[in-house]
Amino acid sequence: MMRTTVIGSYPFPAWLEYAAGHLAEFGNDDVSELQDDAVIAAIHDQTAAGLDVITDGEQTRLDFNLSFYGFLSGISTEPDSPRRFGPPGHDQRGKHQITGEIEAPNGLGVVAEFNRLKRLAPKGPTLKASIPGPYTLSGRLVPNKRYPDRWAVTEVLVPIVRREIEDCLAAGCAEITIDEPSMSCYAYRENPRQFVDIFNRTVEPARGRCHLSTHLCFGNYKGRAVAPRRYAPMFPAFLDFHVEEIHLEMASREFAELEICEQIAKTKIVSVGIIDVKSYYVETVEDVAARVRGCLQFAKPERLSFAPDCGLSQTARWAARTKLANMVAGVHVVKRELGIP
């Protein structure tokens, strides 16, 4: 009841950022040690904050989804960024050309991430794996004659992601988040029912077998959004997602459309983003408590969980650490007021 959780990513330690730019100087065992140490650091910050649910912080990924293209065959290496200077934005990331049949012969690497998390995490917190969905992954692949549009590219990725979900379940993963921010970013101009169909076919192996959630946001690359920041175009269609929990970005939007929690909470848990990952204002414990009380106007405690708006990879670690600690403390203030242990 009123769990505290995170979406997936966590800031890289400074030394990891430096090492990632100099990997040629390290041996394979050195790299494995780097990865373990980075995950240990992410686990430490999350458990020190007192989170109920933790992840590996996606410390072995490049961004939340860019690394996955390295697991795909049938594509070419991304060309140089089309725009290298000026304010940061999504157009500074190039796209991959499709050169053959898209496959992932060795999976997408999430199972290895989860096994590392299991090995390094202390007993107590729930362990969660996060997997980008097929529509979001399709966004950086250029259609061709074999795959003539984004929908066709998405379809070939559906069984790849589905297989990764099955492998995570086999590894003992009891909580999985499917990240599909592109669905929430483009629901205003696409058919949301088509998104629901794609999503549900993707997650079918996990239905009823784990705590399944999805994260809906409007983009956070370099702390920038990329879409009209409204949930209205997604609902009621997205209520048909086969998940136990839907996470919403709320804090950075000044809690606009908070009333939508009431609609979602009739059938699912609403994970409300109450920490703004785009802002360096560090929310106080009382800020968080007041926000939690506001959410309780629209959903019962058993239908609520709380998290930052999005992954924390674009937020400096000093801020992320304090934001998480204050988030947990603020939620606990209200739980004590309600007599919830």
N, C-alpha and C positions, 0 to 999 in steps of 0.2 A: 504494500500500500504506500503510494507516494514515494516510489523509488527514485534514487538519484543515479543518473547515468551519463554517458557521453555518446557522441555519434560514432566516432572512430579515430580520427587523426588527432595527434598531439604535436606540439612544436618539437623540432629536432634540437638536440643540444648543439651548441656552437661548434664543439669539436667534431660532431658528426657531419655537419655541413662542410667543414673544412676537409675532413677525410673523404667525403663523397666526391670532392673535386680533385682528389689526388689518389684515387684507388690504385693506379698503376704502381704506386710505391709500396703497396701492401700485398702480402701473400694471402692465399685462400683462408688459412687459419686466422690470420689477423682480421680479415673481413668478418668471419664468423664471430670473433670476439667483439668486434665493433657492434655488430648487430645485437648480440646478447646484451652488451652493456647499455645500448640505447633503449632497448625494451625494458631493462631493469630500471632505468631512470624514469621512463614513462609510467611504469607500474608504481614506482615509489611515489611520484607526485599524485597519482590518482588515489592510491590507498591512504596516503597521508591526509588527503582531503576528506576521506571517509566515504567515497562513492560506494554505492551498492553494486554497480555493474561497471566493469572496466574492460578495456581493450589493450592491444599491444601498442597503441598509439600510432599504428601504421608506420613504424620507424624504418622499415625496410622497403618502403615504397617511395616512388617519385610522385609527389602529389597524391591525391586519394585514388586516382585511377590511371594515371599515365603509365605507370610501370607495367600494367597488364598487357600493353601492346608488345612488350618484349617476350611474352609467352605465346604470342600468336604467330603461326606460320602463314604464308600466303600474302604477307604485306612487306613493303619496303621500309627502310629506315626513314624517319621523319626528316624532311629537308630543313635547312636553316630557317629560323624564325622569320616570317615575312616582315615584321616590324620589330626592330631591336631597341629603339630609343623612344624616349617620351614616357608619359604616364603608363603604368602597367595595365594590361588588359588581356582579354582572351585572344585577341588577334595577334598577340606576340607568340602564340603557340602554333606551330605548323601542323599539317595533317599528314597521315600516312597514305600512301598509294597502295591499292590492292593489286597484287601481282599474280594471285592464283587462288586456290580454294582455301578459305579461312578455316584454320583448325587450331586446337590447343593440345598438342600431343602429350604434354606433360602437365596438363591442368593450368590453373592460373596462379598457383602459389599460395593460395589462402590457407590450405591445409597445413603447409609448413609453418606459416605464421601462427596459426592456432596452436599447433603442437609446441612451438617455442613458448608461447604464452602460458600454456599449461605447465610446462617444465619450470618456468621462472616465477610464476605468480604464487603468492601465499594463499593458504586456505582462507575461505571467507567470502570474498567478492564473487559475484557471478561473472563468468568470462564470456565475452561477446566477440564474434567475428563479423566483419563488414565486407560485403561483396558488391561492387558496382553492377547495376543492372544492364541488360543488353542494349536498351535504347540509349542510355548515357554513353556506353562504350562505343556505340556506332557513330557518335558525333565527330570523332577525329579520324574516321576512315572515309576516303573519297570513293563514291560509287563508280562503277565501271559497267561494261556490257554484261558481265556475269551477274553483278549486283547493281541494278540500274538506279536505285534510290535508297534513301536512308532506311526505309521500311524493309527492303530486301536485305540490307546489311544487318539490320537488327535481327531478322529471322534466323540468319545463320549463326548469330551469337547466342540465341535463346538456348539451344541444347548445350552449348559450352558452359554457360553460367549455371544451367540446371545441373550439369554433371558436377560442377564445383560445389554446389549446395549439397548434393548427395554425398560427396567425399567428405565434406565438413561434418555432416551428420554421422558418417561412419567413424570419424575421428573422435566422436563424443561431444561435439559442439551442441550445447543446449539452447543457445541464443544467437540468432543471426539477424543482421540488418541488411536489407537490400537497398543500396543507395541509388535512387533514380531522380536526381535533381533535374535532369533534362526534361523529364515528364512534367514536373511542376513548372519549369521555366517556359515550356511551350504549349501547355494545356490551353492557353488563351487563343491559340491559332490552329490547333490540331483537334482531332476527335478524341475526347477523353475516354470514351468507351473503347477505342482501339488500344489506348494505353492500358486500360484495365485488362483487356484480353491478353496482351503481351505479358503483362506482369504476372497474372495468375497462371499462365502456362509455364512461366519460368520457375515459379516457386512451388509448383505442385508437389515435388518430392518432399518438401518440408512441411506441408500442411498437416497439422495435428501431431507433428513429431518434434517440434521445438517451439520456443517462444520466437515468433517471427515478427519483424517490424520493418517499416520503411521510413526513410527520411525525405521529406519534401521541403526544398528550399529554393532560393532564387539565384544561386551562384555565390561563390565566395573566393574565387581565384584572386589573390592579392587583395582580399577584402572587398572585392567589387561584385555587385549584383549584375545580372545580364538580362533581366526580364521584368515585365510588369509585376510588381510585388503584391499580388492579390490571389487569395485562395479560392475566391468565388467561382472562377471558371472550372475548377477541379471537382467541385461538389455539386450534386450528390454522387456523381459517377465514382469517385475514388473511395466512397464508402464500401464499394464492392471488392476492393483489394482483399485478397485472402491473407490477412495478417492479424495478429493480436494487438498490434500497437502502431499508431501513426504519429510520427514526430513532426512538429510544426515550428517554423521560424517565427518567433513573436517579438522578442526583445528589441531587435534592431528596427522593427516596424512599429514601435511604440504600442504594441499589443492591439493593433488594428485587427478587426475580425475575430477578436477573442471569443465572441459568442459562437463561433463555429465549433468550439470544443463541445458545446452541448449536443450538437448534432452527431459528432463523432462518438462521444462517450455513450451513446445509446447502445452501441454494439462493440466498441473497442476501447482500449486504453489510449488516452491522449498524452503524448509526451510533449510537454510545452517547453519551448526554448525560452528560458527566462534570463539567460546571460547573453549579452551582445558581444559576439566574437569580433565584430568589426570596429569596436570602440575601445579606446584605452582608458575610458572611465571604468574604474574597478567598482562594481556594485557592492554596496555594503550589505551586511547581514540583514539589516532592517529593510533595505531595498528589496531584497529577495523575498523576505517574509511577506511584505506588502503585495508583491506580485503573486505569490502563492495564494494569498487570501483572495485576490481578484479572480484567480482561476477557479477557486472553489465556488464561486457564484454560478459557474456553468457546468461543473462536473463534480461528482462525489469523489472522496479521497481514494476509493478503491479503483477509480477509473483514471487516475492521474499519475504521471511520472514527470520528472523534471530533468532538464539537460541544458547545455549551452545551445544557442541557435543552430550551430553547425559544428563541423570539425574545428579543432583548435590549431591546426597546422599553420594558419596565417596570422596567429596571435603570438606575440613574444612570450617566451616561457615564464618570465617573471609575472606577467599579467595573468596568463593562463592559470598558473599555480594558485594565485590568490583568488581569482574569480571562482575556481572550483571549490576552494575551501569555504568561501563565503556562501556559495550556492548551497552546499550541503548544510552549513550551519543555519542558514535562513529557512530551509525546508524543515529542519529539526525543530526550530522555534515553533512553527505552526503545528507540527505533529504533537509537540508537547501540549500546545493549547487545546488540541482535539483529543488528547489522551491516547494517542497512537504510539505504541512502543517502537 
